Amino acid sequence: MVLWDGRTLSEPLAGTSGVSGLAASPDSRWLATSHGDQRVRLWDLRTLGPAGVIETAHGVEKPQVDDPDGTLIVPPVTGIDSVAFSPDGRTLATTGNDGEAALWDLTTRRRLGRPLTDGHSDLNMAAFSPDGKVLATVAADPTGSPSELVQLWDAATGSPHGAPFAGDDSAIQAIAFSPDGATLATVGSGGAIRLWDVATHRAVGEPLMGHGRDVYDVAFTPDGKTLATTGRDGLVRLWDVALPPTRYRRSAR
């Protein structure tokens, strides 16, 4: 992994091969990286040196009962899929393909409360709302449906905010909260760009289409009026989402 500021800012950081997720703290002080194992590595962006390790225990072997015969199945050791900083930079969220998310105090490097789990086998994405009160995670549908599910959590208590809801008709590639935290955008390999009301979990308007298949990333502008997406077609598209939902339109190619 190499840091850039328009030019190469550092030599590759030692020990950063096989990075599965990364996030920079809002104050630009820390970088967190995950590597598919049970550790989060922290880096000081002022010195470009290591700043410690969080031992998460994601993926530690846990016996599971395989119904209906009661056979114990030990899953393979897996690890962390993603990391995300809270807006105040004091908390780090991790998700793993052990089906758990966890919140970590960056001062003590200890877990806050119990792991967050909704019974799914793989949590592969996390994002905080702008006020830091809500954490969104993405998981595979346990029924075998190609849809993936979004679960919202109370970041202070670790309690789920209602039931999970379908984010796309296929794998979700990225999620983003609007600046006011009222809307969540999801994009995925099915090509749909969907907006969701965070309070009700209901879709806001019809899905936005324009990339064909495979939408890779999504972001709101700071004023929340425009949504930017990019996809397999190699294009960045801008969407006017300040209009009423029935009139959302693509504003640029």
C-alpha positions as CSV (number, residue, x, y, z in Angstrom):
1,M,0.0,0.0,0.0
2,V,1.3,3.4,-1.0
3,L,0.1,6.9,0.1
4,W,-0.2,9.7,-2.4
5,D,-0.8,13.5,-2.3
6,G,-0.7,14.0,-6.1
7,R,2.7,12.4,-6.0
8,T,4.0,9.4,-4.1
9,L,3.9,10.4,-0.4
10,S,5.6,7.2,1.0
11,E,7.3,4.0,0.1
12,P,4.9,1.0,0.4
13,L,4.0,0.6,4.1
14,A,5.6,-2.5,5.5
15,G,3.2,-5.3,6.2
16,T,0.3,-4.0,4.1
17,S,0.2,-6.7,1.5
18,G,-3.2,-8.4,1.0
19,V,-5.2,-5.4,2.2
20,S,-8.9,-6.2,2.4
21,G,-10.2,-2.9,3.7
22,L,-8.9,0.6,4.7
23,A,-10.2,3.8,6.1
24,A,-8.7,7.2,7.1
25,S,-9.9,8.9,10.3
26,P,-11.8,12.2,9.8
27,D,-9.0,14.2,11.3
28,S,-6.5,12.6,8.9
29,R,-4.4,11.4,11.8
30,W,-4.9,7.6,11.5
31,L,-5.2,5.0,8.7
32,A,-6.7,1.7,9.6
33,T,-6.1,-1.4,7.4
34,S,-7.4,-4.9,7.5
35,H,-5.8,-7.9,5.8
36,G,-8.2,-10.8,5.9
37,D,-7.0,-12.0,9.3
38,Q,-8.1,-11.1,12.8
39,R,-6.0,-7.9,13.1
40,V,-6.6,-4.2,12.3
41,R,-3.3,-2.4,11.8
42,L,-3.2,1.3,12.6
43,W,-0.9,3.8,10.9
44,D,0.1,7.3,12.0
45,L,-0.3,9.5,8.9
46,R,2.0,12.2,10.4
47,T,5.0,9.9,10.7
48,L,3.8,7.2,8.1
49,G,4.7,4.6,10.7
50,P,2.8,1.8,12.5
51,A,0.7,2.9,15.4
52,G,-0.5,-0.4,16.9
53,V,-2.7,-3.4,16.3
54,I,-6.2,-4.2,17.3
55,E,-6.8,-7.9,17.9
56,T,-10.4,-8.3,16.9
57,A,-11.0,-12.1,17.1
58,H,-13.1,-11.9,13.9
59,G,-13.0,-15.3,12.3
60,V,-11.9,-17.3,15.4
61,E,-13.2,-20.8,15.0
62,K,-16.6,-21.2,16.5
63,P,-18.5,-24.5,16.6
64,Q,-21.9,-24.2,14.9
65,V,-24.8,-26.7,15.1
66,D,-25.7,-28.0,11.7
67,D,-29.5,-28.8,12.0
68,P,-31.3,-31.1,12.0
69,D,-28.9,-33.9,13.1
70,G,-27.0,-31.7,15.7
71,T,-23.6,-32.2,14.1
72,L,-21.0,-29.7,15.2
73,I,-19.4,-27.9,12.2
74,V,-16.2,-25.8,12.7
75,P,-16.0,-23.1,10.1
76,P,-12.7,-22.2,8.6
77,V,-10.7,-19.3,10.2
78,T,-11.6,-16.1,8.3
79,G,-11.1,-12.5,9.0
80,I,-12.1,-8.8,8.6
81,D,-13.8,-7.6,5.5
82,S,-14.0,-3.9,6.2
83,V,-13.2,-1.1,8.6
84,A,-14.9,2.3,9.1
85,F,-14.2,5.3,11.4
86,S,-16.9,7.1,13.3
87,P,-17.3,10.8,12.3
88,D,-15.6,11.9,15.6
89,G,-12.7,9.6,14.9
90,R,-13.0,7.9,18.4
91,T,-14.5,4.6,17.3
92,L,-13.6,2.1,14.6
93,A,-16.2,-0.4,13.2
94,T,-15.1,-3.7,11.8
95,T,-17.0,-6.4,9.9
96,G,-16.0,-9.9,9.3
97,N,-17.2,-13.0,7.3
98,D,-17.8,-14.6,10.7
99,G,-21.1,-12.8,10.6
100,E,-20.2,-10.2,13.2
101,A,-19.5,-6.5,13.4
102,A,-17.8,-4.8,16.3
103,L,-17.1,-1.3,17.6
104,W,-13.7,-0.4,19.0
105,D,-12.5,2.4,21.3
106,L,-9.4,3.8,19.6
107,T,-8.0,5.2,22.8
108,T,-8.1,1.9,24.7
109,R,-8.1,-0.4,21.6
110,R,-10.8,-2.4,23.4
111,R,-14.2,-3.5,22.0
112,L,-17.2,-1.5,23.0
113,G,-20.0,-3.8,24.2
114,R,-20.8,-7.1,22.6
115,P,-20.3,-8.0,18.9
116,L,-23.2,-7.0,16.6
117,T,-24.7,-10.0,14.8
118,D,-27.9,-10.6,13.0
119,G,-27.4,-14.2,12.3
120,H,-25.9,-13.9,8.8
121,S,-22.8,-15.7,7.8
122,D,-20.9,-12.7,6.3
123,L,-20.9,-9.0,7.1
124,N,-18.9,-7.4,4.3
125,M,-19.4,-3.6,4.6
126,A,-20.0,-0.9,7.2
127,A,-20.7,2.8,7.2
128,F,-21.5,5.4,10.0
129,S,-24.2,8.0,9.6
130,P,-22.8,11.6,9.6
131,D,-23.8,12.1,13.3
132,G,-22.3,8.8,14.3
133,K,-25.5,7.5,15.8
134,V,-26.3,4.8,13.2
135,L,-24.1,2.1,11.8
136,A,-25.1,0.4,8.5
137,T,-23.9,-3.1,7.6
138,V,-24.4,-5.3,4.6
139,A,-24.8,-9.1,4.7
140,A,-25.6,-11.9,2.4
141,D,-29.2,-13.1,2.5
142,P,-29.3,-16.4,4.5
143,T,-32.2,-17.7,2.4
144,G,-29.9,-18.1,-0.6
145,S,-31.5,-15.2,-2.5
146,P,-29.0,-13.2,-4.6
147,S,-30.2,-10.1,-2.7
148,E,-28.0,-8.7,0.0
149,L,-29.4,-7.2,3.2
150,V,-28.8,-3.9,4.9
151,Q,-29.0,-3.8,8.7
152,L,-29.0,-0.5,10.7
153,W,-27.7,-0.5,14.3
154,D,-27.8,2.0,17.2
155,A,-24.0,2.7,17.4
156,A,-24.3,3.6,21.1
157,T,-26.1,0.5,22.3
158,G,-25.4,-2.0,19.6
159,S,-29.1,-2.7,19.2
160,P,-30.6,-3.3,15.7
161,H,-32.8,-0.6,14.2
162,G,-35.6,-2.8,13.1
163,A,-35.3,-5.7,10.6
164,P,-32.8,-5.9,7.8
165,F,-34.0,-4.8,4.4
166,A,-33.1,-5.7,0.8
167,G,-30.5,-3.3,-0.6
168,D,-30.3,-4.6,-4.2
169,D,-31.3,-7.6,-6.3
170,S,-27.7,-8.8,-6.3
171,A,-24.4,-8.1,-4.5
172,I,-24.1,-4.6,-2.9
173,Q,-20.9,-2.9,-3.9
174,A,-21.1,0.3,-1.9
175,I,-23.3,2.3,0.5
176,A,-23.4,5.9,1.5
177,F,-25.4,8.1,3.9
178,S,-26.7,11.5,2.8
179,P,-25.2,14.4,4.8
180,D,-28.3,14.8,6.9
181,G,-28.3,11.1,7.7
182,A,-31.9,10.7,6.5
183,T,-31.2,8.7,3.3
184,L,-29.0,5.7,2.6
185,A,-27.9,5.0,-1.0
186,T,-26.9,1.5,-2.1
187,V,-25.4,0.4,-5.4
188,G,-24.6,-3.1,-6.7
189,S,-23.8,-5.6,-9.4
190,G,-27.4,-5.6,-10.6
191,G,-27.0,-2.0,-11.9
192,A,-29.7,-0.4,-9.7
193,I,-29.0,2.7,-7.6
194,R,-31.4,2.7,-4.7
195,L,-32.3,5.3,-2.1
196,W,-33.7,4.3,1.3
197,D,-35.4,6.3,4.1
198,V,-33.3,5.5,7.2
199,A,-36.2,6.0,9.5
200,T,-38.7,3.7,7.8
201,H,-36.4,1.4,5.8
202,R,-38.6,2.1,2.7
203,A,-37.4,2.8,-0.8
204,V,-37.4,6.5,-1.8
205,G,-38.6,6.6,-5.4
206,E,-37.8,4.1,-8.1
207,P,-34.3,2.7,-8.6
208,L,-32.0,4.9,-10.7
209,M,-30.6,3.1,-13.8
210,G,-27.9,4.3,-16.1
211,H,-24.7,2.3,-15.8
212,G,-26.1,-1.0,-17.1
213,R,-24.7,-3.6,-14.7
214,D,-22.1,-3.4,-12.0
215,V,-22.3,0.0,-10.2
216,Y,-19.1,0.2,-8.1
217,D,-19.3,3.2,-5.8
218,V,-21.6,6.0,-4.6
219,A,-21.2,9.3,-2.8
220,F,-23.3,12.3,-1.9
221,T,-22.1,15.9,-2.4
222,P,-21.8,17.8,0.9
223,D,-25.1,19.6,0.3
224,G,-26.9,16.3,-0.3
225,K,-28.5,17.5,-3.6
226,T,-26.3,15.4,-6.0
227,L,-25.4,11.7,-6.0
228,A,-22.3,10.6,-7.8
229,T,-21.9,7.0,-9.0
230,T,-19.4,5.0,-11.0
231,G,-19.6,1.7,-12.7
232,R,-18.3,-0.9,-15.0
233,D,-19.1,1.3,-18.0
234,G,-16.1,3.5,-16.9
235,L,-18.3,6.5,-16.4
236,V,-19.1,8.8,-13.5
237,R,-22.7,9.8,-13.5
238,L,-24.3,12.6,-11.4
239,W,-27.9,12.4,-10.2
240,D,-30.1,15.3,-9.1
241,V,-31.7,14.0,-5.9
242,A,-32.9,17.4,-4.7
243,L,-36.1,16.9,-6.7
244,P,-39.1,15.0,-5.5
245,P,-38.4,11.2,-5.7
246,T,-40.7,10.8,-8.8
247,R,-38.6,13.3,-10.7
248,Y,-35.0,12.2,-9.8
249,R,-33.0,12.4,-13.0
250,R,-29.5,12.0,-14.3
251,S,-27.9,15.5,-14.4
252,A,-24.6,14.7,-16.1
253,R,-22.7,11.9,-17.7
